[in-house]
Amino acid sequence: MDKKEHSYNFDDIRPLNDNEVEQAIETLVSSEGLQRALRFIKPELDWEAFVAAMRSCKTKAQFKSAIGYKVVMDVARLSTFSLTISGRSRLAQQTPCTFISNHRDIVLDAAFLNGLLYEIGYDMTQIAIGDNLLIHPWIDTVVRLNNSFIVKRNVPVRQVLEDSRKLSAYIRHTLKVTKESVWIAQREGRAKDSDDRTQSSVLKMLCMAGERDDLLTNLMALNIVPIAISYEYDPCDYLKAQEFQLKRDRPDYVKSKRDDLLNMETGILGDKGRVHFTIGTPLNDTLKNFDRDMGRNELIAAVAHAIDCDIYAHYRFYPCNHVAYDMLYRTMRFRSHYDRRDKMRFEAYLQQQLNKIDLPDKDETFLRTKMLEMYSNPLKNHWEYKQE
């Protein structure tokens, strides 16, 4: 074990302990913000019955299954045509692992994954969530009740290294001591153009609290399992395109907390069509064949590429992906994967989303291109991966 791990106090980033659950629930009972948010999802909600259900939970496990799981499945019924998972045979039942996935939705990527794991009889994971999303105190309480741990963003430069070491130690502690799996996105923030690439900084952080100087052994101890997430439609696509133009026109543009909240609400409630999660091949099957004499940066780059390739290999594609690729690149490469109605449907959807963008100098050509990239990039990466 890392010699410094025992010296860390994880209280500011860890999920709640079971002995803190009842008090936390009492703070939620009086939260008007939580009540408004839940009625947003389920207008017919019986608040008194919901409060009684919360108060019946004495542990995090009870809260996750009785409250968290049911709310997530309500969201799925409201906003998806289907929510499915494949690849369960690749998972070892009793081995905690580090799930690393591409990142589409601020809230639902990890929430849907945990709901699906629960349905197939696996333990839910601990979830990495950025503190920039803890906009209200009740959100902080809910995510910690749901077994999330906090990733600190926008900290002073001198504090970044120490916070990263602490986060790495916490993840290692979770895997080795509490014997729970963790989920973390392959990059900080969503890939707004859907060009999914694992950031080397994420892998370097994961290795900071390693047990040995041997980087490859360190990485293998994490039991990394890639996951490919495929949404048919991204309800935040127009918001992402709008952000691209704002950043192009105003280099100093920074999203506000209100923008984050709008993205969270839109992502939760907007239509997503079919949503599929594919559990990839445990990375250790690949890492065991790596050259141990590789330099540190070369090895990190190779591991990132291996994760990316596994995600690219396991995407699930829909007609909109094939239509978007052919529209963007003015080709007929994927014409056999859709018919005229599919194309008309996607073109109408694209225009409907573009019409939601309200900018004073709206550049529709630029915005359309950005949205086509979002839907075609997974297919482009998959195609290029197959050519390697």
BAKE-671847 format. One record per residue (C-alpha): residue number from 1; chain; x, y, z. Coordinates in steps of 0.05 Angstrom, whole numbers. Example, Ala and Ser with C-alpha at 12.3 -4.5 7.8 and 13.67 -1.06 7.14 Angstrom:
<recs>
+-----+--------+--------+--------+--------+
| num | chaine |     c1 |     c2 |     c3 |
+-----+--------+--------+--------+--------+
|   1 |      A |    246 |    -90 |    156 |
|   2 |      A |    273 |    -21 |    143 |
+-----+--------+--------+--------+--------+
</recs>
This chain:
<recs>
+-----+--------+--------+--------+--------+
| num | chaine |     c1 |     c2 |     c3 |
+-----+--------+--------+--------+--------+
|   1 |      A |      0 |      0 |      0 |
|   2 |      A |     23 |     71 |    -14 |
|   3 |      A |     59 |     94 |     48 |
|   4 |      A |     21 |    160 |     48 |
|   5 |      A |    -48 |    131 |     38 |
|   6 |      A |    -59 |    122 |    113 |
|   7 |      A |    -45 |    195 |    125 |
|   8 |      A |   -102 |    221 |     81 |
|   9 |      A |   -168 |    243 |    110 |
|  10 |      A |   -219 |    229 |     56 |
|  11 |      A |   -278 |    261 |     91 |
|  12 |      A |   -284 |    319 |     42 |
|  13 |      A |   -288 |    274 |    -20 |
|  14 |      A |   -316 |    207 |      2 |
|  15 |      A |   -388 |    183 |     -1 |
|  16 |      A |   -428 |    183 |     64 |
|  17 |      A |   -418 |    127 |    114 |
|  18 |      A |   -477 |     85 |    135 |
|  19 |      A |   -479 |    119 |    203 |
|  20 |      A |   -489 |    186 |    168 |
|  21 |      A |   -548 |    164 |    125 |
|  22 |      A |   -607 |    179 |    170 |
|  23 |      A |   -583 |    250 |    186 |
|  24 |      A |   -570 |    263 |    112 |
|  25 |      A |   -640 |    240 |     94 |
|  26 |      A |   -670 |    287 |    145 |
|  27 |      A |   -636 |    346 |    110 |
|  28 |      A |   -668 |    322 |     44 |
|  29 |      A |   -737 |    317 |     74 |
|  30 |      A |   -739 |    392 |     82 |
|  31 |      A |   -705 |    407 |     15 |
|  32 |      A |   -751 |    447 |    -31 |
|  33 |      A |   -698 |    442 |    -85 |
|  34 |      A |   -700 |    366 |    -85 |
|  35 |      A |   -776 |    365 |    -85 |
|  36 |      A |   -778 |    413 |   -145 |
|  37 |      A |   -726 |    371 |   -182 |
|  38 |      A |   -764 |    306 |   -171 |
|  39 |      A |   -831 |    337 |   -191 |
|  40 |      A |   -796 |    361 |   -255 |
|  41 |      A |   -782 |    287 |   -270 |
|  42 |      A |   -847 |    260 |   -242 |
|  43 |      A |   -902 |    313 |   -235 |
|  44 |      A |   -950 |    264 |   -201 |
|  45 |      A |   -899 |    249 |   -145 |
|  46 |      A |   -930 |    236 |    -76 |
|  47 |      A |   -879 |    274 |    -35 |
|  48 |      A |   -902 |    246 |     32 |
|  49 |      A |   -897 |    175 |      7 |
|  50 |      A |   -828 |    191 |    -22 |
|  51 |      A |   -805 |    219 |     45 |
|  52 |      A |   -830 |    157 |     80 |
|  53 |      A |   -791 |    114 |     30 |
|  54 |      A |   -728 |    154 |     43 |
|  55 |      A |   -735 |    150 |    118 |
|  56 |      A |   -741 |     74 |    114 |
|  57 |      A |   -669 |     72 |     87 |
|  58 |      A |   -617 |     61 |    141 |
|  59 |      A |   -557 |     47 |     96 |
|  60 |      A |   -529 |     73 |     30 |
|  61 |      A |   -544 |      5 |     -2 |
|  62 |      A |   -617 |     12 |     18 |
|  63 |      A |   -620 |     84 |     -8 |
|  64 |      A |   -588 |     65 |    -75 |
|  65 |      A |   -635 |      7 |    -88 |
|  66 |      A |   -700 |     36 |    -59 |
|  67 |      A |   -691 |    108 |    -81 |
|  68 |      A |   -633 |    120 |   -129 |
|  69 |      A |   -647 |     60 |   -174 |
|  70 |      A |   -721 |     75 |   -179 |
|  71 |      A |   -711 |    149 |   -197 |
|  72 |      A |   -660 |    131 |   -250 |
|  73 |      A |   -707 |     79 |   -281 |
|  74 |      A |   -763 |    131 |   -280 |
|  75 |      A |   -717 |    177 |   -320 |
|  76 |      A |   -702 |    120 |   -368 |
|  77 |      A |   -776 |    106 |   -379 |
|  78 |      A |   -789 |    180 |   -390 |
|  79 |      A |   -732 |    196 |   -437 |
|  80 |      A |   -707 |    133 |   -472 |
|  81 |      A |   -737 |     83 |   -521 |
|  82 |      A |   -693 |     29 |   -491 |
|  83 |      A |   -635 |     23 |   -441 |
|  84 |      A |   -593 |    -39 |   -449 |
|  85 |      A |   -525 |    -70 |   -431 |
|  86 |      A |   -482 |   -124 |   -461 |
|  87 |      A |   -414 |   -156 |   -445 |
|  88 |      A |   -431 |   -180 |   -375 |
|  89 |      A |   -393 |   -245 |   -388 |
|  90 |      A |   -329 |   -204 |   -389 |
|  91 |      A |   -338 |   -183 |   -317 |
|  92 |      A |   -309 |   -223 |   -259 |
|  93 |      A |   -363 |   -224 |   -206 |
|  94 |      A |   -319 |   -215 |   -144 |
|  95 |      A |   -263 |   -171 |   -172 |
|  96 |      A |   -269 |    -96 |   -160 |
|  97 |      A |   -250 |    -58 |   -222 |
|  98 |      A |   -241 |     12 |   -249 |
|  99 |      A |   -293 |     25 |   -303 |
| 100 |      A |   -269 |     78 |   -352 |
| 101 |      A |   -320 |    101 |   -404 |
| 102 |      A |   -331 |    154 |   -455 |
| 103 |      A |   -371 |    213 |   -428 |
| 104 |      A |   -436 |    237 |   -459 |
| 105 |      A |   -483 |    260 |   -404 |
| 106 |      A |   -463 |    298 |   -341 |
| 107 |      A |   -509 |    258 |   -295 |
| 108 |      A |   -535 |    197 |   -331 |
| 109 |      A |   -474 |    161 |   -356 |
| 110 |      A |   -456 |    134 |   -288 |
| 111 |      A |   -528 |    133 |   -262 |
| 112 |      A |   -552 |     89 |   -320 |
| 113 |      A |   -491 |     44 |   -313 |
| 114 |      A |   -506 |     31 |   -240 |
| 115 |      A |   -579 |     18 |   -254 |
| 116 |      A |   -560 |    -33 |   -307 |
| 117 |      A |   -507 |    -66 |   -263 |
| 118 |      A |   -559 |    -72 |   -208 |
| 119 |      A |   -608 |   -105 |   -256 |
| 120 |      A |   -558 |   -158 |   -277 |
| 121 |      A |   -539 |   -174 |   -206 |
| 122 |      A |   -474 |   -136 |   -198 |
| 123 |      A |   -456 |    -86 |   -143 |
| 124 |      A |   -464 |    -13 |   -162 |
| 125 |      A |   -399 |     25 |   -169 |
| 126 |      A |   -373 |     86 |   -132 |
| 127 |      A |   -378 |    145 |   -180 |
| 128 |      A |   -329 |    202 |   -193 |
| 129 |      A |   -365 |    269 |   -198 |
| 130 |      A |   -337 |    339 |   -206 |
| 131 |      A |   -351 |    388 |   -151 |
| 132 |      A |   -371 |    440 |   -204 |
| 133 |      A |   -436 |    401 |   -210 |
| 134 |      A |   -453 |    406 |   -136 |
| 135 |      A |   -491 |    470 |   -149 |
| 136 |      A |   -538 |    463 |    -89 |
| 137 |      A |   -526 |    431 |    -21 |
| 138 |      A |   -580 |    379 |    -33 |
| 139 |      A |   -544 |    355 |    -96 |
| 140 |      A |   -481 |    344 |    -54 |
| 141 |      A |   -521 |    303 |     -4 |
| 142 |      A |   -557 |    262 |    -57 |
| 143 |      A |   -494 |    243 |    -95 |
| 144 |      A |   -457 |    223 |    -32 |
| 145 |      A |   -517 |    181 |    -11 |
| 146 |      A |   -512 |    148 |    -79 |
| 147 |      A |   -439 |    129 |    -67 |
| 148 |      A |   -406 |    185 |   -107 |
| 149 |      A |   -338 |    212 |    -90 |
| 150 |      A |   -317 |    283 |   -106 |
| 151 |      A |   -266 |    306 |   -158 |
| 152 |      A |   -244 |    377 |   -142 |
| 153 |      A |   -242 |    425 |   -201 |
| 154 |      A |   -214 |    495 |   -208 |
| 155 |      A |   -167 |    489 |   -149 |
| 156 |      A |   -105 |    534 |   -143 |
| 157 |      A |    -47 |    508 |   -184 |
| 158 |      A |     -5 |    494 |   -123 |
| 159 |      A |    -61 |    448 |    -96 |
| 160 |      A |    -73 |    408 |   -160 |
| 161 |      A |    -18 |    357 |   -148 |
| 162 |      A |    -37 |    343 |    -76 |
| 163 |      A |   -111 |    337 |    -93 |
| 164 |      A |    -94 |    289 |   -149 |
| 165 |      A |    -52 |    246 |   -103 |
| 166 |      A |   -108 |    244 |    -52 |
| 167 |      A |   -160 |    226 |   -105 |
| 168 |      A |   -114 |    171 |   -131 |
| 169 |      A |   -104 |    144 |    -60 |
| 170 |      A |   -180 |    145 |    -49 |
| 171 |      A |   -193 |    104 |   -112 |
| 172 |      A |   -139 |     55 |    -93 |
| 173 |      A |   -168 |     50 |    -22 |
| 174 |      A |   -237 |     37 |    -51 |
| 175 |      A |   -213 |    -20 |    -96 |
| 176 |      A |   -167 |    -53 |    -45 |
| 177 |      A |   -197 |    -39 |     23 |
| 178 |      A |   -272 |    -29 |     15 |
| 179 |      A |   -272 |    -77 |    -45 |
| 180 |      A |   -317 |    -34 |    -88 |
| 181 |      A |   -312 |    -18 |   -162 |
| 182 |      A |   -307 |     54 |   -186 |
| 183 |      A |   -329 |     91 |   -248 |
| 184 |      A |   -291 |    149 |   -277 |
| 185 |      A |   -297 |    184 |   -344 |
| 186 |      A |   -239 |    178 |   -393 |
| 187 |      A |   -230 |    253 |   -392 |
| 188 |      A |   -248 |    315 |   -351 |
| 189 |      A |   -316 |    337 |   -377 |
| 190 |      A |   -357 |    310 |   -434 |
| 191 |      A |   -327 |    301 |   -504 |
| 192 |      A |   -373 |    353 |   -534 |
| 193 |      A |   -356 |    332 |   -605 |
| 194 |      A |   -360 |    258 |   -587 |
| 195 |      A |   -287 |    248 |   -607 |
| 196 |      A |   -273 |    202 |   -548 |
| 197 |      A |   -200 |    201 |   -527 |
| 198 |      A |   -172 |    182 |   -459 |
| 199 |      A |   -134 |    238 |   -427 |
| 200 |      A |    -64 |    219 |   -403 |
| 201 |      A |    -76 |    263 |   -342 |
| 202 |      A |   -131 |    215 |   -319 |
| 203 |      A |    -85 |    155 |   -323 |
| 204 |      A |    -28 |    192 |   -290 |
| 205 |      A |    -74 |    211 |   -232 |
| 206 |      A |    -96 |    139 |   -224 |
| 207 |      A |    -23 |    117 |   -218 |
| 208 |      A |     -2 |    169 |   -166 |
| 209 |      A |    -19 |    125 |   -106 |
| 210 |      A |     10 |     61 |   -134 |
| 211 |      A |     42 |      8 |    -91 |
| 212 |      A |    105 |      3 |   -133 |
| 213 |      A |    148 |     44 |   -180 |
| 214 |      A |    132 |     -6 |   -235 |
| 215 |      A |     81 |     33 |   -275 |
| 216 |      A |     53 |    -27 |   -312 |
| 217 |      A |     42 |    -66 |   -248 |
| 218 |      A |     11 |     -4 |   -218 |
| 219 |      A |    -39 |      2 |   -277 |
| 220 |      A |    -56 |    -72 |   -276 |
| 221 |      A |    -73 |    -67 |   -201 |
| 222 |      A |   -130 |    -21 |   -221 |
| 223 |      A |   -165 |    -75 |   -261 |
| 224 |      A |   -187 |    -25 |   -314 |
| 225 |      A |   -249 |    -45 |   -355 |
| 226 |      A |   -268 |      2 |   -412 |
| 227 |      A |   -342 |     16 |   -425 |
| 228 |      A |   -371 |     43 |   -490 |
| 229 |      A |   -434 |     86 |   -482 |
| 230 |      A |   -478 |     97 |   -543 |
| 231 |      A |   -536 |    146 |   -542 |
| 232 |      A |   -580 |    148 |   -604 |
| 233 |      A |   -596 |    221 |   -592 |
| 234 |      A |   -561 |    271 |   -546 |
| 235 |      A |   -612 |    321 |   -520 |
| 236 |      A |   -555 |    369 |   -504 |
| 237 |      A |   -528 |    368 |   -575 |
| 238 |      A |   -554 |    438 |   -591 |
| 239 |      A |   -526 |    465 |   -525 |
| 240 |      A |   -458 |    435 |   -542 |
| 241 |      A |   -459 |    464 |   -612 |
| 242 |      A |   -479 |    532 |   -583 |
| 243 |      A |   -420 |    528 |   -535 |
| 244 |      A |   -373 |    514 |   -593 |
| 245 |      A |   -395 |    578 |   -627 |
| 246 |      A |   -391 |    619 |   -563 |
| 247 |      A |   -320 |    595 |   -552 |
| 248 |      A |   -302 |    609 |   -624 |
| 249 |      A |   -330 |    680 |   -621 |
| 250 |      A |   -310 |    696 |   -550 |
| 251 |      A |   -245 |    661 |   -530 |
| 252 |      A |   -254 |    682 |   -458 |
| 253 |      A |   -323 |    649 |   -454 |
| 254 |      A |   -334 |    605 |   -392 |
| 255 |      A |   -397 |    566 |   -376 |
| 256 |      A |   -436 |    591 |   -316 |
| 257 |      A |   -468 |    549 |   -262 |
| 258 |      A |   -534 |    564 |   -295 |
| 259 |      A |   -507 |    534 |   -359 |
| 260 |      A |   -486 |    471 |   -322 |
| 261 |      A |   -555 |    465 |   -291 |
| 262 |      A |   -589 |    474 |   -359 |
| 263 |      A |   -544 |    419 |   -388 |
| 264 |      A |   -561 |    373 |   -329 |
| 265 |      A |   -636 |    385 |   -335 |
| 266 |      A |   -636 |    378 |   -411 |
| 267 |      A |   -594 |    315 |   -408 |
| 268 |      A |   -639 |    283 |   -357 |
| 269 |      A |   -706 |    299 |   -388 |
| 270 |      A |   -691 |    303 |   -463 |
| 271 |      A |   -706 |    246 |   -511 |
| 272 |      A |   -647 |    200 |   -519 |
| 273 |      A |   -678 |    145 |   -562 |
| 274 |      A |   -639 |     80 |   -553 |
| 275 |      A |   -583 |     78 |   -502 |
| 276 |      A |   -533 |     21 |   -498 |
| 277 |      A |   -474 |      5 |   -452 |
| 278 |      A |   -423 |    -46 |   -474 |
| 279 |      A |   -375 |    -74 |   -422 |
| 280 |      A |   -308 |    -80 |   -457 |
| 281 |      A |   -250 |   -127 |   -450 |
| 282 |      A |   -212 |   -122 |   -384 |
| 283 |      A |   -150 |    -81 |   -400 |
| 284 |      A |   -103 |   -128 |   -364 |
| 285 |      A |   -111 |   -177 |   -422 |
| 286 |      A |    -75 |   -125 |   -464 |
| 287 |      A |    -28 |    -95 |   -412 |
| 288 |      A |      5 |   -162 |   -396 |
| 289 |      A |     34 |   -162 |   -466 |
| 290 |      A |     64 |    -91 |   -462 |
| 291 |      A |    139 |    -79 |   -461 |
| 292 |      A |    159 |    -62 |   -390 |
| 293 |      A |    219 |    -23 |   -417 |
| 294 |      A |    175 |     30 |   -449 |
| 295 |      A |    185 |    101 |   -422 |
| 296 |      A |    132 |    129 |   -375 |
| 297 |      A |    100 |    177 |   -425 |
| 298 |      A |    102 |    125 |   -481 |
| 299 |      A |     69 |     74 |   -436 |
| 300 |      A |     14 |    122 |   -413 |
| 301 |      A |      0 |    140 |   -487 |
| 302 |      A |     -3 |     66 |   -505 |
| 303 |      A |    -51 |     51 |   -449 |
| 304 |      A |    -96 |    109 |   -468 |
| 305 |      A |    -97 |     85 |   -540 |
| 306 |      A |   -115 |     14 |   -517 |
| 307 |      A |   -174 |     41 |   -477 |
| 308 |      A |   -196 |     84 |   -536 |
| 309 |      A |   -192 |     25 |   -584 |
| 310 |      A |   -234 |    -19 |   -539 |
| 311 |      A |   -287 |     35 |   -533 |
| 312 |      A |   -286 |     47 |   -609 |
| 313 |      A |   -294 |    -28 |   -620 |
| 314 |      A |   -355 |    -33 |   -576 |
| 315 |      A |   -397 |     26 |   -597 |
| 316 |      A |   -468 |     11 |   -619 |
| 317 |      A |   -490 |     51 |   -680 |
| 318 |      A |   -558 |     77 |   -701 |
| 319 |      A |   -582 |    103 |   -769 |
| 320 |      A |   -569 |    175 |   -747 |
| 321 |      A |   -494 |    160 |   -740 |
| 322 |      A |   -491 |    133 |   -811 |
| 323 |      A |   -533 |    190 |   -840 |
| 324 |      A |   -491 |    243 |   -804 |
| 325 |      A |   -426 |    213 |   -830 |
| 326 |      A |   -450 |    212 |   -902 |
| 327 |      A |   -479 |    283 |   -896 |
| 328 |      A |   -415 |    311 |   -865 |
| 329 |      A |   -366 |    279 |   -913 |
| 330 |      A |   -413 |    280 |   -974 |
| 331 |      A |   -405 |    207 |   -986 |
| 332 |      A |   -449 |    145 |   -994 |
| 333 |      A |   -402 |    100 |   -953 |
| 334 |      A |   -456 |     79 |   -904 |
| 335 |      A |   -517 |     84 |   -950 |
| 336 |      A |   -535 |     11 |   -938 |
| 337 |      A |   -545 |     25 |   -864 |
| 338 |      A |   -605 |     72 |   -871 |
| 339 |      A |   -663 |     86 |   -917 |
| 340 |      A |   -695 |    149 |   -943 |
| 341 |      A |   -741 |    155 |   -882 |
| 342 |      A |   -682 |    150 |   -835 |
| 343 |      A |   -648 |    207 |   -871 |
| 344 |      A |   -710 |    250 |   -872 |
| 345 |      A |   -722 |    237 |   -798 |
| 346 |      A |   -651 |    256 |   -779 |
| 347 |      A |   -651 |    319 |   -823 |
| 348 |      A |   -716 |    341 |   -789 |
| 349 |      A |   -687 |    326 |   -720 |
| 350 |      A |   -624 |    365 |   -737 |
| 351 |      A |   -664 |    426 |   -758 |
| 352 |      A |   -709 |    421 |   -697 |
| 353 |      A |   -648 |    422 |   -651 |
| 354 |      A |   -614 |    479 |   -690 |
| 355 |      A |   -678 |    520 |   -682 |
| 356 |      A |   -669 |    517 |   -606 |
| 357 |      A |   -604 |    556 |   -610 |
| 358 |      A |   -613 |    629 |   -593 |
| 359 |      A |   -550 |    669 |   -610 |
| 360 |      A |   -546 |    741 |   -635 |
| 361 |      A |   -497 |    721 |   -691 |
| 362 |      A |   -522 |    651 |   -703 |
| 363 |      A |   -475 |    615 |   -752 |
| 364 |      A |   -521 |    559 |   -775 |
| 365 |      A |   -470 |    528 |   -823 |
| 366 |      A |   -419 |    523 |   -767 |
| 367 |      A |   -470 |    497 |   -717 |
| 368 |      A |   -497 |    445 |   -766 |
| 369 |      A |   -426 |    420 |   -779 |
| 370 |      A |   -412 |    414 |   -705 |
| 371 |      A |   -475 |    373 |   -694 |
| 372 |      A |   -459 |    328 |   -753 |
| 373 |      A |   -390 |    317 |   -722 |
| 374 |      A |   -422 |    296 |   -656 |
| 375 |      A |   -462 |    241 |   -690 |
| 376 |      A |   -408 |    219 |   -739 |
| 377 |      A |   -344 |    220 |   -697 |
| 378 |      A |   -358 |    154 |   -661 |
| 379 |      A |   -369 |    120 |   -729 |
| 380 |      A |   -307 |    154 |   -757 |
| 381 |      A |   -264 |    130 |   -699 |
| 382 |      A |   -293 |     60 |   -703 |
| 383 |      A |   -279 |     57 |   -778 |
| 384 |      A |   -208 |     82 |   -769 |
| 385 |      A |   -196 |     33 |   -712 |
| 386 |      A |   -218 |    -25 |   -757 |
| 387 |      A |   -167 |     -3 |   -810 |
| 388 |      A |   -108 |     -7 |   -761 |
+-----+--------+--------+--------+--------+
</recs>
